[in-house]
Amino acid sequence: MLPIGTPSPVILLSHFRIVFLNLNKKEYIRVFCSFGHFPPYMYSTLDMSLHDRILDLEEQTWRALQTDGSALIPYLTSDAIMQFPLGLKVTANSRPSVQDILHSSAFVPWRTFRLKNVDVTPVGADGAVISYRAIATRASVDPKDERDAEFDALCSSVWRKDGASFYMCFHQQTMTEEGL
């Protein structure tokens, strides 16, 4: 018997949907919370390959950035480094800092994104590098321009394991020729 006030398993399960995928003739089951993703700490209960786990986390970061910058924070280590086009490098101690950038009212959420040519490479037992081409759109920073701004870049992130979960400790973007 569950204590009073504890949601029943049926109610808890109503917040999840299960998607069956057949990739490369292997059967995978992905479980998504009703709000779109599992937080990183939930992955200790899922049996996924390193490639699928890191790719799913990377896609979650992009989905998080479709709402606002601060939605990325639960995925980051406290010492995360980010390097963006035009020479912007942000850390916990830089000015502006990672937190400043992600909490900024000037942050413009992504509208769409697609990751292509994805590679995941293990880095020892406790890390992985993911690299890919990102094609995305967001509202223009010019309020008079109704067209979406297009983004086309080669991206890489480093994910470091802390306990049973992975967190992003580095992210870098290099604009492609098409993105310039």
Buried (B, 14 or more C-beta within 10 A) or exposed (E): EEEEEEEEEEEEEEEEEEEEEEEEEEEBEBBBEEEEBBEBBEBEEEEBEBBBBBBBBBBBBBBBBBEBBBBBBEBBBEEBBBBBEEEEEBEEEBEEBBBEBBBEEEBBEBEEBEBEEBEBBEEEEEBBBBBBBBBBBBBBEEEEEEEBBEBBBBBBBBBBBEEEBBBBBBBBBEBEEEBE
